[in-house]
């Protein structure tokens, strides 16, 4: 069977929808449907059963899907072996990340990887936490840098760093000298919020039921750089781990004060690698650089925490 047909079958089976598969494959839905119908006609049996807005494999379809995946995996292995023989690594690496690592971890890792392997290209998706589920469910990314708050099927954790969520603010802010803060104490001042504050919403809702407090957002945006500038100007404080602010914290331009709420004290950012693609040379190369950057970030964050304890 032609390679494109194998990819079509694989994606349709994974996503349960010809339309969604076509979107992932960046081809027209009619093209995917036409190829599947032709294959079904050639084999004399349906491979997918049309149900509602989607499809599901028939018994015959299960056999073909297994064959398609085995063939695609073997073909990728052959390509990998040929690439390694030449010593010249090519390929695109698709990376999904929460905003903070895009500020520091990813640029450094991409720079280090590109110096060694200039023919590797990168597709980086700055996804809000609410959008991660669809990306990960479809297993589109080769690499993901996300908060580890659930099990992502099909991915292995190659590195992780434990970070504490806190209020980040201008050093002249009235709360900047505190050792720890509650969300209620922070709510007395203007805040700058990312448009999807993930688990902060649940923690704030639970606490504010008792305290009666409420955030007053001076800024709501999906831009981390914009939020950073608002905090640097002293207009409002924001809620983040130190991951995307290491240089500003080192320079004393911003201050990070940990939050005391139990559910916010231990956040882990993980480096997740697609289990079936982790041996691909391009993925392996960028993974190596990212692991080094995770270690570097952990070292810097530890140094900042120790310096704060001494003050």
C-alpha positions as CSV (number, residue, x, y, z in Angstrom):
1,X,0.0,0.0,0.0
2,X,1.1,3.6,-0.7
3,X,2.7,5.4,2.3
4,X,0.1,8.1,2.3
5,X,-2.8,5.6,2.6
6,X,-1.0,4.0,5.6
7,X,-0.8,7.4,7.3
8,X,-4.4,8.2,6.5
9,X,-5.6,4.9,8.1
10,X,-3.4,5.4,11.1
11,X,-4.7,8.9,11.9
12,X,-8.3,8.1,11.2
13,X,-8.1,5.2,13.6
14,X,-6.4,7.3,16.3
15,X,-8.8,10.2,16.0
16,X,-12.0,8.4,15.1
17,X,-12.8,11.0,12.5
18,X,-11.9,11.5,8.9
19,X,-12.2,15.3,9.3
20,X,-9.9,15.5,12.3
21,X,-7.4,13.2,10.6
22,X,-7.4,15.3,7.5
23,X,-6.7,18.4,9.6
24,X,-3.7,16.7,11.3
25,X,-2.4,15.5,8.0
26,X,-3.0,18.9,6.4
27,X,-4.9,17.4,3.5
28,X,-8.5,17.7,2.3
29,X,-11.1,15.5,4.0
30,X,-12.3,14.3,0.6
31,X,-8.8,13.0,-0.2
32,X,-8.6,10.9,2.9
33,X,-12.2,9.6,2.4
34,X,-11.5,8.8,-1.3
35,X,-8.4,6.8,-0.5
36,X,-10.1,4.8,2.3
37,X,-13.1,4.1,0.0
38,X,-10.8,2.9,-2.8
39,X,-8.9,0.6,-0.4
40,X,-12.2,-0.8,0.9
41,X,-13.3,-1.4,-2.7
42,X,-10.0,-3.1,-3.5
43,X,-10.2,-5.4,-0.4
44,X,-13.9,-6.0,-0.8
45,X,-14.9,-5.2,2.8
46,X,-15.5,-2.0,4.9
47,X,-12.5,-1.0,7.1
48,X,-14.4,1.7,9.0
49,X,-18.0,1.9,10.2
50,X,-19.5,5.3,10.0
51,X,-21.1,6.3,13.3
52,X,-22.5,9.7,14.1
53,X,-19.9,12.3,13.3
54,X,-17.0,9.8,13.3
55,X,-15.9,6.4,12.4
56,X,-14.7,3.2,14.1
57,X,-12.7,0.3,12.8
58,X,-14.4,-2.9,11.7
59,X,-12.8,-6.3,12.5
60,X,-11.1,-6.2,9.1
61,X,-10.1,-2.6,9.7
62,X,-8.3,-3.6,12.9
63,X,-6.0,-6.0,10.9
64,X,-5.2,-3.3,8.3
65,X,-4.6,-0.7,11.0
66,X,-2.1,-3.0,12.7
67,X,-0.4,-3.6,9.4
68,X,-0.3,0.1,8.6
69,X,1.3,0.9,12.0
70,X,3.9,-1.9,11.8
71,X,4.9,-0.8,8.3
72,X,5.1,2.9,9.2
73,X,7.2,2.0,12.2
74,X,9.5,-0.2,10.2
75,X,9.9,2.5,7.5
76,X,10.8,5.1,10.1
77,X,13.4,2.7,11.5
78,X,14.9,2.3,8.1
79,X,15.0,6.0,7.6
80,X,16.7,6.4,11.0
81,X,19.3,3.8,10.2
82,X,20.1,5.4,6.8
83,X,20.3,8.9,8.4
84,X,22.7,7.6,11.1
85,X,24.9,6.1,8.4
86,X,25.3,9.5,6.7
87,X,25.9,11.3,10.0
88,X,23.7,14.1,8.8
89,X,20.5,14.4,10.9
90,X,17.5,15.8,9.2
91,X,13.8,16.1,10.3
92,X,11.3,18.3,11.9
93,X,10.6,18.1,15.6
94,X,7.1,19.2,16.8
95,X,7.2,20.7,20.3
96,X,4.2,21.7,22.4
97,X,5.0,23.9,25.5
98,X,3.5,26.0,28.2
99,X,4.6,29.6,27.9
100,X,7.4,29.8,30.5
101,X,9.9,27.3,28.9
102,X,9.6,29.2,25.6
103,X,11.3,32.1,27.3
104,X,14.4,30.2,28.4
105,X,14.6,26.5,28.0
106,X,13.5,26.0,24.4
107,X,15.5,28.8,22.8
108,X,18.7,27.6,24.4
109,X,18.0,23.9,23.6
110,X,17.2,24.8,19.9
111,X,20.4,26.9,19.6
112,X,22.5,24.0,21.1
113,X,20.9,21.4,18.8
114,X,21.1,23.6,15.7
115,X,24.9,24.1,16.2
116,X,25.4,20.3,16.0
117,X,22.6,19.5,13.5
118,X,21.8,22.5,11.3
119,X,19.3,20.5,9.2
120,X,16.9,19.8,12.0
121,X,13.8,22.1,11.9
122,X,11.4,22.9,14.8
123,X,7.7,23.5,15.0
124,X,7.0,25.1,18.4
125,X,3.4,25.5,19.6
126,X,2.8,27.9,22.5
127,X,-0.3,26.1,23.8
128,X,-2.4,27.2,26.7
129,X,-3.1,24.4,29.3
130,X,-6.6,24.1,28.1
131,X,-5.3,23.2,24.6
132,X,-2.8,20.6,25.7
133,X,-5.3,17.8,26.0
134,X,-6.2,17.7,22.3
135,X,-2.6,17.9,21.2
136,X,-1.6,15.1,23.6
137,X,-4.6,13.0,23.0
138,X,-3.9,13.0,19.3
139,X,-0.2,12.3,20.1
140,X,0.9,15.0,17.7
141,X,3.9,16.4,19.5
142,X,7.2,14.6,19.4
143,X,8.2,16.5,22.5
144,X,6.1,18.3,25.1
145,X,7.0,20.5,28.0
146,X,4.0,20.6,30.3
147,X,2.9,20.6,33.9
148,X,2.8,17.0,35.1
149,X,-0.8,16.9,36.4
150,X,-2.0,13.8,34.6
151,X,-0.7,10.7,32.8
152,X,-0.1,11.3,29.1
153,X,-0.5,8.0,27.3
154,X,2.2,7.2,24.9
155,X,4.8,9.6,26.4
156,X,7.8,9.0,28.7
157,X,9.1,11.6,31.1
158,X,12.7,12.3,30.2
159,X,13.3,15.0,32.8
160,X,11.3,16.9,35.4
161,X,11.8,19.9,37.6
162,X,9.8,20.7,40.8
163,X,8.8,24.4,41.1
164,X,6.7,26.3,43.5
165,X,4.0,28.6,42.3
166,X,4.3,32.1,43.7
167,X,3.4,35.8,43.2
168,X,5.9,37.6,41.0
169,X,6.1,41.4,41.4
170,X,8.2,44.5,41.3
171,X,10.7,44.6,44.1
172,X,9.1,47.8,45.4
173,X,5.7,46.1,45.7
174,X,4.3,46.2,49.3
175,X,4.3,42.4,49.4
176,X,7.8,41.9,48.0
177,X,9.5,41.4,51.3
178,X,7.2,38.6,52.5
179,X,8.5,35.0,52.8
180,X,5.1,33.5,51.8
181,X,1.7,34.8,50.7
182,X,-1.9,33.6,50.5
183,X,-4.1,34.2,47.5
184,X,-6.3,36.3,49.7
185,X,-3.4,38.6,50.6
186,X,-2.5,38.9,46.9
187,X,-6.1,39.8,46.0
188,X,-5.8,43.1,47.8
189,X,-3.7,44.3,44.9
190,X,-4.1,44.5,41.1
191,X,-3.1,41.3,39.3
192,X,-1.9,40.5,35.8
193,X,-3.4,37.2,34.7
194,X,-2.7,34.9,31.8
195,X,-6.0,34.0,30.1
196,X,-5.8,30.4,31.3
197,X,-4.6,30.3,34.9
198,X,-5.0,26.4,35.1
199,X,-5.2,25.1,38.6
200,X,-5.0,28.6,40.2
201,X,-8.8,29.1,39.5
202,X,-9.7,26.1,41.7
203,X,-7.4,27.1,44.5
204,X,-8.6,30.7,44.5
205,X,-12.3,29.7,44.4
206,X,-11.9,27.4,47.4
207,X,-10.1,30.0,49.4
208,X,-12.2,33.0,48.4
209,X,-15.4,31.2,49.6
210,X,-14.1,31.7,53.1
211,X,-12.2,35.0,52.8
212,X,-14.7,36.8,50.5
213,X,-11.8,38.1,48.5
214,X,-11.7,38.5,44.7
215,X,-9.0,39.2,42.2
216,X,-9.0,42.6,40.5
217,X,-7.3,42.0,37.1
218,X,-5.5,45.0,35.7
219,X,-4.5,42.8,32.7
220,X,-5.8,39.6,31.1
221,X,-3.7,38.3,28.2
222,X,-2.3,35.2,26.6
223,X,1.1,36.8,26.3
224,X,3.8,36.0,28.9
225,X,6.1,38.8,27.7
226,X,3.3,41.3,28.1
227,X,2.5,40.0,31.6
228,X,6.2,40.2,32.4
229,X,6.4,43.9,31.4
230,X,3.3,44.8,33.4
231,X,4.9,43.2,36.5
232,X,8.2,44.8,35.8
233,X,6.5,48.2,35.6
234,X,4.8,47.6,39.0
235,X,1.3,47.8,37.6
236,X,0.3,44.4,38.9
237,X,1.5,41.1,40.3
238,X,1.2,37.8,38.6
239,X,1.2,34.1,39.6
240,X,3.9,31.9,38.1
241,X,6.7,29.5,38.8
242,X,10.2,31.0,38.5
243,X,10.8,29.1,35.2
244,X,10.3,31.9,32.8
245,X,11.7,34.7,35.0
246,X,15.2,33.5,36.1
247,X,17.1,36.3,34.5
248,X,14.8,39.0,35.9
249,X,14.9,37.4,39.4
250,X,18.7,37.2,39.3
251,X,19.0,40.9,38.3
252,X,16.6,41.9,41.0
253,X,14.1,43.3,38.5
254,X,11.4,41.1,39.9
255,X,10.7,39.2,43.1
256,X,9.1,35.7,43.5
257,X,7.2,35.1,46.8
258,X,5.9,31.5,47.2
259,X,2.2,30.9,47.8
260,X,1.2,28.9,50.9
261,X,-1.8,27.0,49.5
262,X,-1.0,23.3,49.7
263,X,-2.2,22.4,46.2
264,X,0.0,25.2,44.7
265,X,3.2,24.4,46.5
266,X,4.5,21.6,44.4
267,X,4.2,22.0,40.6
268,X,6.3,19.8,38.3
269,X,7.2,20.7,34.7
270,X,8.0,17.6,32.7
271,X,9.9,16.9,29.5
272,X,7.6,14.4,27.7
273,X,8.9,12.4,24.8
274,X,6.7,10.5,22.4
275,X,7.4,6.8,23.2
276,X,7.4,5.7,19.6
277,X,9.6,8.5,18.3
278,X,12.2,8.9,21.0
279,X,14.8,6.9,19.0
280,X,14.5,9.2,16.0
281,X,17.8,11.0,15.5
282,X,16.2,14.5,15.4
283,X,14.0,13.9,18.5
284,X,17.0,12.3,20.3
285,X,19.2,15.3,19.5
286,X,16.8,17.9,20.8
287,X,15.9,15.7,23.8
288,X,19.5,15.7,24.9
289,X,19.8,19.5,24.7
290,X,16.5,19.9,26.6
291,X,17.6,17.6,29.4
292,X,20.7,19.8,29.9
293,X,18.5,22.9,30.0
294,X,16.3,21.3,32.6
295,X,19.3,20.6,34.7
296,X,20.6,24.2,34.2
297,X,17.2,25.7,35.2
298,X,17.0,23.5,38.3
299,X,20.4,24.7,39.4
300,X,19.5,28.4,38.9
301,X,16.2,28.1,40.7
302,X,17.8,26.3,43.6
303,X,20.4,29.1,43.8
304,X,17.6,31.7,43.8
305,X,15.7,29.9,46.6
306,X,18.9,29.7,48.8
307,X,19.6,33.4,48.2
308,X,16.1,34.3,49.2
309,X,16.3,32.3,52.4
310,X,19.5,34.2,53.4
311,X,17.8,37.6,53.1
